[in-house]
């Protein structure tokens, strides 16, 4: 696969030491934005338990196959590092050092390198060396405890809040900020410690401010934005589908109640003592029609109401289709790169990198001839 140089990060070189979860997603985002991302895969795999052909977090990347436990594996990684701007790794603390590719080893070869470390617990602290997954990280930060209905277990938001929002996106912000510093006069490379617990906690900043001001109760389903408010939540329709309502401001609420058909009997919006009554009225009305019918009622209005779509339905939503929010590449429907740039548009230019398939082109483009012959199925 040739490097096309699409996007605002064209010319930036990234080494990704293969892992799963937030590290690969962060590297995918950098690749989507035009960076030349070389993923160092290990023999025997170690990624997602799916066919790598479908692992979209490896799109727009190239892959070489190296055994970091072999005699020459670390040296070849350092050859890549010498020519790179950013490295991303997601090992437990101390593992990269034991393998000979830790920050000190890398900075000895490339003082300008931005060394991005992606973990759940961070590089230090009582839990730093213990295993974990998204659900545990968002649990201890208070984020998980906010999500779901009162009296029921917290609702699990896939791995979007921890791995990707609190993890990947903070790593990307961190390495790009550090890259800017390294490229400034007198700047140098540094280590970016991106911990999911830190990023997820940071995401709750506004909520902590509201709680301090007395405007947020520290329990589920009792607040404006957590489902406690009857005009900010989801409602079932007659065909067992759902509509999402976010009519917070008065003018939007007025439009909402009018189109819903309850404007005359709806209790005052700010009368919290009658919120349960309001919720029942809203729920009863939504139950009277199908999701498609209600979508037509609210379409194009300022009522702040939208249908709750499935993953397969989302690409066909008229607005998302018009914006090409999703794209088809290699026979797979997938989210298009985001955000958008007026002068340096990003694009999906390659499917998921297959382990070791790009050894020849990386060896040539990065001038690391020692890579050649290190992986089965390498390109010419």
Buried (B, 14 or more C-beta within 10 A) or exposed (E): BEBEEBBBBBEBBBBBBBBBBBBBBBBBBBBBBBBBBBBBBBBEEEBBEEEBEEBBBBBBBBBBBBBBEEEEBBBBBBBBBBBBBBBBBBBBBEBBEEBBBBBEBBBEBBEBBBBBBBBBBBBEEEBBBEEBEBBBBBBBBBBBBBBBBEEEEBEBBEBEBBBBBBBBBBBBBBBBEBBEBBEEEEBEBBBBBBBBBBBBBEBBEEBEEBBEEEEBEEEBBBBEBBBBBBBBBEBBBEEEBBBBBBBBEEEBBBBBBBBBBBEEEBBEBEEEEBBEBBBEBBEEBBEEBBBEEBBEBBEEEBBBBBBBBEEEEBBEBEEBEEEEBBBEBEEBEBBBBEEEEEEBEBBBBBBBBBBBBBBBBBBBBBEBEEBBEBBEEBBE
